Amino acid sequence: MTISAFFAQIDPLYAFVFLGLFSPGPNVILLTSSGARFGIRRTLPHLFGVVIGVGITSALTGLGIGAILLKWPVLEWTLKTISAIWIMWMAYRLWTSRPGHTIDDDRPFTLVEAVLFQWVNPKVWIVALAAASAYASDLPLHLEALRLGSAFSGINLFVCLFWSCTGALLSFLLTTPLAWALFTRCMAVALAIFSIMVLLPGS
């Protein structure tokens, strides 16, 4: 079997989901930052929360719920506003964080927090809705939801592991307070930009 024939047999949904989830977004930025600040072990609840939350969100789009919700302008605007405020708050926390300085609530996301964040993560909704419409199958509705949810969760597990490990490896290079400040503030600026983009028309 040739390489082209092999890839032709793979459901194109998986390639789309991989590219959509691997590209920079709130989850990528937050997991990379968490891996660098707290290490892989403490980041695992955050990581698994993202995997579970993304799977649930994409499964709901397979059931048609996501498309129905986003057709309501008021609800769509509410979700975008909550998302923008939450992401901006996380950007502020990253901007003001200092290496070696821990406060009571300076900790990684919990599993529940990471799951809940996916409900207001605009990138996840966009990728899931695009996948549900562009790569739909002829399966019954519940099986289509299972197909999307398992594809998103399975692929996202490896994506999240990659970015969390990348952050943990970066921590070995961030050996000075200046290096840490540059890293966390670059991550904070990236989150802040994404927060603003959420509220732009057409986003």
RONU-359244 format. One record per atom (N, C-alpha, C): x, z, y. Coordinates in steps of 0.1 Angstrom, whole numbers, plus 2048, in hexadecimal, padded with zeros to 3 digits. Layout:
BEGIN
XZY...
END
This chain:
BEGIN
8088007F480080080080980080D8067F781680E7F682280A80182B81280483580F80F83F80280B8478017FE84B7F57FA8527E87FC84A7E97F983D7DE7FB8347DA80A8337E58128327E28208317DB82683D7DF8228497D98278557CB8218577C98158517BC80F8537B181784B7B581E8407AC8268387A983383E7B08388487AE84584E7A384485979A84D85878F84D86279584E87079284487979884488679485188E78A85888A78686489079286E89179A86F8867A48788867AF8758907B38698927BD86589C7B78688AA7AB8658AC7A58688B97A58778BC7A187F8B37A188D8B47AF8938B77B888E8AF7C68938B17CB8908BF7C98848C47CE8808D17C78888DC7B988A8DA7B18918E47B58A08E57B88A68D97BC8B58D97CA8B78DC7D38AE8D97E18B08DA7E68AF8E97DF8A68F07E28A48FE7E08B19077E78B29127E68BE91A7D88C191F7D58CE91E7C88D39227C98E29227BE8E99267BE8F89267C48FF91A7BF8FA90E7C39009017D28FF8FF7D78F39027E68F09007EE8F99097EA8F99167F19019207F191091C7E59159187E49239167EB9279097EB91F8FE7F19228F28019218F38059188FB8149178FD81992390581192790F81593291781493F90F80A94090780894C8FE81494D8F48179428EE8229428E582F9468EB8319428F783E9468FE83D95490383295990783196790D83097290282896E8F88259798EE82A9768E082F96A8DD8339678D08289618C782C95B8BC8229558B381995F8AD81E96B8A88159748A180A9798AA80D97D8B68039828BF7F99778C47FE96B8C37F695F8C87EC95B8BD7EE95F8B07E695A8A57D795B8A87D29678AC7C39688AF7BE95E8B97C695C8C37C39518CD7C29448C77CC9418BF7CD9348B87C19318AF7BE93B8A67B393989D7A59398A47A59408B079893F8B87969328BD7A192B8C27A091D8C779B9148BB7A19158B079E90D8A478F90E8A178A91B8A077C91D89C7739188A777691C8B476E9188BF76C9098C07779028BF7778F38C076F8ED8B57708F38A97688EE89E7598F08A07558FB8A57478FE8A87428F58B27498F38BD7458EA8C87438DC8C374D8D78BC74C8C98B77418C78AD73E8D28A57338D189B7268D08A37258D88AE7188D78B67168C98BC7218C38C071F8B58C571A8AC8BA71F8AE8AD71A8A68A270B8A88A07068B48A46F88B68A26F08B18AE6F78AC8B86F18A78C46EE8B18CF6F28BD8CD6EF8C88D66F78C68E37048C38E270D8C18ED7078B68F77038AB8F16FE8A08FA6F18A49016E98AC8FA6DC8B19006DF8BA90C6E98C49096EC8CE9146F28C79206FB8BD91E7028B79296F98AD9316ED8AA92C6E48A29336DD8AA93E6DE8B793D6D78C09476E18C29526E08BC95E6EA8BD9696ED8CC96D6E28D496D6E48E29726ED8E99676EA8E895B6F28EE9507008E99507018DC95170F8D69517178DB95D7118DD9697188E297471C8F19727138F896C71590696972190895F72190095572D90094B73A8FD9527398F295B7468EE96274A8F996B74190097274590A97C74B91697474491A96974A92696275892295C75991695876691195277191195D76E90C96977790B97477C91A97877292397977593097D77E93797377A93696678293C95B79093795B79292995B79F92395B7A79289677A19289737A992C97F7AD93B97E7A59439787A89519767B595296C7B594A9627C094A9597CD94595F7CB93B9687D69369707DC9419797D394997F7D89549887DF95E9807DA9619747E196B96B7EF9669677F095A9647FD95496080695496C80195197880995098480F95E98780796898680C97698981397E97E81397897281A97F96782997F96982F98A96483E98B96584398F95784E98995385598D94685999B9468569A293B85A9B09398519BA9418479B494783E9BD94F8309BC94882B9C694281E9C693B8149CF9418089CA9437FE9D39487F39D493D7EA9DD93E7E19E09347DA9D492E7D59CA9367CE9BF9317D69B29317E49B49317ED9A89307EF9A69217E799E91B7E799C90C7E398D9097E59898FD7E097B8FA7D097C8F97CB9708F87BC96F8F57B99758E87AE97C8E77A99808D97A29738D379F9758C679896A8BF78B9678C57839718C877696F8CE7779688DC78096D8E47829678F17869588F078E9558E77929478E578793E8E077E9448D777393C8D376993A8DE7669448E675D9438F17629398FC76F9398FE77493090877292190577191E8F876E9108F576190B8F97579148FB74A91190074A90C90E75491091675590B9247629039267688FF91B7748F791D7708E891E7708E292A76B8D592C7728CA92377F8CC9217868C29197818C190B77E8CC9057798CD8F776B8C68F67638C89007568C29007578B29027608AE90B7628A090D76789990177189F8FA7778988EE76C8988E37658A48E175B8A58D775089B8D974B89A8E57408908E87448828E675187F8EA7568718E875786E8D975C8788D275E8758C37508748BC74787C8C073987B8BA73286E8BD7358688C972E85B8CC73684F8C77438508C974C8448C574F8438B774F84E8AF75384D8A174985489873C85189C73185689473184F88672C85787C72A85186F71B85086C71884B85F70A84A85B70685685370D86185470A86D84D6FE8748536F787C84B6EC8858506F288E85B6E98928646ED89A8706F68A686C6F28AE8626F98BA85F7078B68597088AB8517158A784C71E8A185771889B86171F89686C7258A187471D8AC8767228B887D72E8BE87572D8BE8687378C485F7448BB8607428AE86074D8A48617558A786E74D8A78797548A988675B8B78877538C18837598CF8847668D187C7668CB8707718CD86777D8C486C77A8B98727858B087778B8B78837838BC88C7898C38987908CF89578B8D888C7918E488879E8E288179E8D98777A98D686F7B58D08777B28C787F7BD8C08877C18CA8927B88D28977BC8DB8A27C58E689D7C38EA8917CC8F588B7DA8F188D7DE8E48897EC8E088A7F08DE8997E78D98A17EA8D78AF7ED8E58B67E48EF8B37E68FC8B97F39028B47F69018A78039068A180F9008A880E8F38AA8198EC8B181C8F18BF8118F28C78138F78D58179068D681190E8CD81591C8CD82391E8C98289168BF8369178BB83F9128C583B9078CC8439028D784590C8E283A9148E583B91E8EF8459298EA84492D8DE84C9378D885B9338D985E9268D686B9218D68719218E586891E8EE86C91D8FC87092B90186B9358FB86E9438FF87D9468FD88493F8F48929408F289A93A8FD89493190489B92A91089893191D88D93991D88A94092989094E92A89D94D92D8A595A92C8A79619398A295B9448A396295189696495789496D96088796F96788396296F88D95B97488A94E97C88494497288A94396688593995C87793C95887494995686794E95285D94B95D86194E96A85894B97585593C97685F93497585C92597685392196B85592695F84D92295383E92695683C93395882E93895982793296582E92F97082892A97C82591B97A82D91497382A90696F81D90596781C90E95D81090F95580491395D80691C9677FB92096F7F69159787FF90D97E7FC9029867F48F797E7F98F59727F28EB9697E48EF9677E28FC9647D49019627CC90096E7D190397A7CA9039877C68F498A7CF8EB9877CB8DD9897C08D89807C08DD9747B68DA96A7A88E096F7A98EC97479D8F39797968EB98479E8E598D7998DD9987938D099379A8CA9897958BE9847888BF97D7858CB9777788CD97076D8CB97A76E8CE9877638CE9907628C099776C8B799576B8AA99B7608A299575989A99E74F89199975388898E74B88798374F87E97875788596E75B89197076389896675B89E95B
END
